[in-house]
Amino acid sequence: MRNIAIRLSYDGSAYHGWQTQAEEATVQQTVERAVEKVMKHPAHVTGCGRTDAGVHAMRYCANFRTDCAIPVERIPLALNSRLPADIAVQAAVEAPEDFNAIGSCLQKEYIYKIHNSRIRDPFLDRRACFWPAPLDAETMDAAAAAFVGTHDFAAVRSVGTETKTTVRTVHWCRAARDGDVITVAVCANGFLYNMVRAIVGTLVYASDGKLSPADIPALLEAGDRRLTGPTMPPQGLYMHRVWYDGAVGQMMEDSGMDISDRLC
């Protein structure tokens, strides 16, 4: 049985997140149907993490097992012929037997995009959070730096998925403005439910003067979700990069900057 890892990207606007649900369209079930049509057998596709309704992925890793002999280099085109236009498989590779897209992941980076302008842009409506009030990207970046390190992140976690611990290590957290778009990038060894969206909400609070960047360590120590910023809307959030060892890691990096990076 072959273990196939794929790199895909998707616009999550039409989907109720990654994970299969009984009555809602999801990315996982859409990809699984394409795999089943191409491979001619039922398949379970394991994703590198859950994304919520309306959340996008510039780079996402998933794996599935098959006894189909189709050459690995033909798998992306074959799957794309069965997928809708808002999901694309960009690459595929033979993965080790013990590879698992979520369990083998070393770290992930999410980005969040805020369209900070008084005038709405219809082309960014589902690709960025529209925020007409002025935001100070430098203050947001100063606040972002306070999240870096190993902390208990219960203060920026929504109640939802159960987890053994709320301690995570954030490798970097930064905010930068490019014209009317502010991008927040957060890389960590793992994420809690709505963690990035709550971090960004806290950065917005810092920009608005509702808290100071210097307050954030104490807020994390307190662990009280009510004291930090709001959970931002989903459409600004993207899974941006995912890291692995070996051939899968090489596949996830091979293409350089994807078209989705250039357009967003």
Secondary structure as the mmCIF struct_conf table of DSSP 4:
data_model
#
loop_
_struct_conf.conf_type_id
_struct_conf.id
_struct_conf.beg_label_comp_id
_struct_conf.beg_label_asym_id
_struct_conf.beg_label_seq_id
_struct_conf.end_label_comp_id
_struct_conf.end_label_asym_id
_struct_conf.end_label_seq_id
STRN STRN1 ARG A 2 TYR A 10
HELX_RH_3T_P HELX_RH_3T_P1 GLY A 12 ALA A 14
BEND BEND1 TYR A 15 HIS A 16
BEND BEND2 TRP A 18 GLN A 19
BEND BEND3 ALA A 22 GLU A 24
HELX_RH_AL_P HELX_RH_AL_P1 VAL A 27 MET A 39
TURN_TY1_P TURN_TY1_P1 LYS A 40 LYS A 40
BEND BEND4 HIS A 41 HIS A 41
HELX_LH_PP_P HELX_LH_PP_P1 VAL A 45 VAL A 45
STRN STRN2 THR A 46 GLY A 47
BEND BEND5 CYS A 48 GLY A 49
TURN_TY1_P TURN_TY1_P2 ALA A 53 GLY A 54
STRN STRN3 HIS A 56 THR A 66
HELX_RH_3T_P HELX_RH_3T_P2 VAL A 72 ARG A 74
HELX_RH_AL_P HELX_RH_AL_P2 ILE A 75 ASN A 80
TURN_TY1_P TURN_TY1_P3 SER A 81 ARG A 82
BEND BEND6 LEU A 83 LEU A 83
TURN_TY1_P TURN_TY1_P4 ALA A 85 ASP A 86
STRN STRN4 ILE A 87 GLU A 94
HELX_LH_PP_P HELX_LH_PP_P2 ALA A 95 PRO A 96
TURN_TY1_P TURN_TY1_P5 GLU A 97 ASP A 98
TURN_TY1_P TURN_TY1_P6 ALA A 101 SER A 104
STRN STRN5 GLN A 107 HIS A 115
BEND BEND7 ARG A 118 ILE A 119
HELX_RH_3T_P HELX_RH_3T_P3 PRO A 122 LEU A 124
TURN_TY1_P TURN_TY1_P7 ASP A 125 ARG A 127
BEND BEND8 ALA A 128 ALA A 128
STRN STRN6 CYS A 129 PHE A 130
BEND BEND9 ALA A 133 ALA A 133
HELX_RH_AL_P HELX_RH_AL_P3 ALA A 137 ALA A 145
TURN_TY1_P TURN_TY1_P8 ALA A 146 PHE A 147
STRN STRN7 GLY A 149 ASP A 152
HELX_RH_3T_P HELX_RH_3T_P4 ALA A 154 VAL A 156
BEND BEND10 VAL A 159 VAL A 159
BEND BEND11 THR A 161 THR A 161
BEND BEND12 LYS A 164 LYS A 164
STRN STRN8 VAL A 167 ASP A 178
TURN_TY1_P TURN_TY1_P9 GLY A 179 ASP A 180
STRN STRN9 VAL A 181 ALA A 188
BEND BEND13 ASN A 189 ASN A 189
TURN_TY1_P TURN_TY1_P10 TYR A 193 ASN A 194
HELX_RH_AL_P HELX_RH_AL_P4 MET A 195 SER A 207
TURN_TY1_P TURN_TY1_P11 ASP A 208 GLY A 209
BEND BEND14 LYS A 210 LEU A 211
HELX_RH_3T_P HELX_RH_3T_P5 PRO A 213 ASP A 215
HELX_RH_AL_P HELX_RH_AL_P5 ILE A 216 ALA A 222
TURN_TY1_P TURN_TY1_P12 GLY A 223 GLY A 223
HELX_RH_3T_P HELX_RH_3T_P6 ARG A 225 LEU A 227
BEND BEND15 THR A 228 THR A 228
HELX_LH_PP_P HELX_LH_PP_P3 GLY A 229 PRO A 233
HELX_RH_3T_P HELX_RH_3T_P7 PRO A 234 GLY A 236
STRN STRN10 LEU A 237 TRP A 243
BEND BEND16 ASP A 245 ASP A 245
HELX_RH_AL_P HELX_RH_AL_P6 GLY A 246 GLU A 253
TURN_TY1_P TURN_TY1_P13 ASP A 254 SER A 255
BEND BEND17 MET A 257 MET A 257
HELX_RH_AL_P HELX_RH_AL_P7 ILE A 259 LEU A 263
#
